């Protein structure tokens, strides 16, 4: 398999040691714009958010909190 194809596959579906490295790089590269997006959205506590194709998942982590039973 050619290297660009291998890297593209890892970027689409990271797995193994190299996949963890690539996922971490992707998270670092997108941290600033993702944080700015969250600031602009002004998501309040109690809001429901559907994020499709969230990639590494680090952006939505602050939005995740245990739900209280009503």
LOVOTI-687596 format. One record per residue (C-alpha): x, y, z; residue in one letter. Coordinates in steps of 0.2 Angstrom, whole numbers, plus 2048, in hexadecimal, padded with zeros to 3 digits. Each point is the difference from the previous one (the first is absolute). Layout:
XYZA...
***
This chain:
800800800X8078117FCX80380C80EX7F480E7FCX7F27F37FFX8057F8810X800811809X7EF8057F8X7F97EF807X807804811X7F98127FFX7EF7F97FCX8007F280DX80F80180CX8057F0808X80F7F9808X80F80A807X80180A7F0X7EE803800X801807812X80E80C7FAX7F68067F1X7F180380AX80980A80DX80880B7F2X7EF8037F9X7F9805811X80F80C802X7FE8077EFX7ED804802X800805812X8008137FEX7F28017F2X7F67F380AX80180A810X7FB8107F7X7F17F67F8X7FA7FB812X802812805X7F58077F2X7F37F3802X7FD805812X7F97EF805X7F7801811X7FF7F380DX7F07F57FCX8028027EDX8017F17F5X80D7FF7F3X8027F47F1X8118007F9X8027F57F0X8117FB7FBX80980780FX8107F77FDX80C7FF80FX7F280580CX80A80C80BX7F680F7FBX7EF7F9806X8087F9810X7FC81180AX7EE7FE7FBX7FE7EF807X7FA7FF811X7F77F380AX7ED8027FEX7F6802810X7F17F5802X7F080A801X
***
